[in-house]
Amino acid sequence: MLEEIPIADPSAGIPDVIRSETPVSRFRLILSRLRSTPRFWVGLVGLLAIGLWAMFGLLPNAWNATDLDVYNMGSGPTALHWFGTSDIGEDIYAQTIVGLRKSLIIGLLVGPMASLIAGVIGAVAGYLGGWWDKTIIWFIDLLLVLPSLFLFVLLSPIFKSLSWVALIFLLAGFGWMIMARVIRAQTMSLRERDFIKAARFMGVDTWTIIRRHVLPNVSSLLIIDATLGVGGAILSETTLSFFGFGIQAPDVSLGTLLAAGQGAAATRPWLFVFPAAILVFTVLSASLIGDALRDAVDPTSGANRA
C-alpha cells in the first residue's frame, strides 16, 4: 500500500499580508502596528485610568473641593484626608480631582481644535497656491516669530474677565502653525496626484476636493498632532495658571494647585507632590499614545530608536 506523501503548503511561511487576496487597508495596517506596540497600551491604559479617576474619584471621598476642615488645617495624608489638607483645611485629594478635570477638558479640546485649524489652513494654502499660499505662509511665519508666552501675558487681562473657556480658544489659536506648514507641504504633493486632477477636470469645486480628497489623505498626521497636542495643551495651561495668567480663582486646575503648593514643597510636600505626580502621569500617558501613533503611521520614524 502506497503511503501518502504530504505536500508542502506553498503559502507556508508567507506573511498574512502577502497571502491575503484582498489588499490590507492603511487603517488596518496602522491598527496592527499599534497592537504590537507596548507603549501604546501603557499610554492608553494610563490615560483611561486618569479619565475614569477624574470622573468617579470623588464618589468614595467624603470631602468636596470647597469643603473646609477647620480641625485639620495643614495636616498631612491621613485616612480622613488621603492627600492631606491645605492651610485653610481644603481637601487636596478633592481639589486635585477637580483641577485634573479642568486640565483634561482643556487638553482634550485644545489638541483637536488646533489640529483642525492646521488641517484646514494648511490644505487651503497648499492646494490653492499663488497669492493665497503666500499670504497664509506670511501670516504663519509672523505668528511663529512672535513669543506666544508674551502674547498670553498681554491678553490675560482680557480673558480674566471672561470664563476659563476663553483660554481654550487662546491656546488653540496659537498651537496650529507648525502642523499647518506640514499639511501645506503634503497638500502640494497631493494636488498633483491623478485622483485630484480627475476630480478637478470633472468640475468638482475646490472646497469639496479639499474636504473629500485632501483632508482624508492627511488625517493620520492630524490625528497624531491632536494626540500629542493634548499633553502639550495641558502643560501650556498648567504653566499659564502656575504664573497666574490662566485659570483664575475660584476655579481650580493643576497649575493653580502647583502654584499654591510650591512655597511649601519642602516642609509640606503633599501640597505640591500629588498634583505634580498626576500632571506628569497624565502628560506622559498622552505622549506615549502620540509617539506610538507616529511610529505606526511612519515606521521609519522609530527605526533608530533604542
Phi, psi and omega in degrees: 000128183284136176278143176283125180270119180296134179263127182296140177289118183296341181267000181295137179085353180271131180304150180300328181297324181281321183288335184297135180285331179261142180294144179279129180289159180297323180296316180293325179293317178295319179297322178295320178293322180295323180300329182262015180251107184299321184292337175294315181291322177298313180294320181294314179296318180297316181291322177295320179296318178296318179296316178294321179294321179295326182280319189242005184293337181278346184298314180277359183266141183276353186241146172261170184294335183263356181286147178239130175252095185289346179271349181225054180280129178070025181271156180280182180299130178220179176293336179276319178235101190297324179253012182084186180230163178275184182295336180253011175092014177285142179282116184292326178300311180296319180292325178296319179294315179296317177294323177295320177302314182296317180293321178294317179300315180296314181295317182289340176267319184292316182304302178297323180297315179296322179292322178296316177298316180297318181296314182292310183293317179296320179292320179297314181296316183288326183278316183285321181064199177061217184289335173300312181296316181296318181294315181294317180295321177299318179294319178296314180297324178297316179292328181289327182276343178283135178289111186295323180297321178295321178294321177300319180295319180293322184273349184300322177299328179291317184281343177294329180281349179256180177287161177297345177298331178298332178296329178299313181291327178293314180292319178294326181290344179240020182237018187244353194292316183295314179294329177298322177293323178294315180295324177299315180296320178294321181293324179297329175279327181290327185292346177265000179285157186296321183291331176288316178298320180297317179296322180292319180292334179279359176090014178291134184289163187299313185292327176292321178297316180297318184286321186266335187242321184279304184299319176299331181279347175246011184296327180297320177295321181291324178295317178298315181296320180294320180293313177294330180292337179297310178296319179296321179292321178297317178295319180296315179297319180296318180297313180296317180293326179298321181268005175088015182248005182246244179296135182246149176302144011273003177292154183233138172219174178298327179293318179293326177293320178294320179295322180289330184261356184295324182292336182249021184297331181273322184270322178230077190296338181297337179291334185247322189293314184296310176299322180294319180296319178295320178298312181298316181296319181294311181295321179296319179296314178296322180292323178296319178295313179297321179295319178293321177298319179298317180290329179289322178287319180232090184301335181289344182291335179248018185293326183263009182274144180290000000 
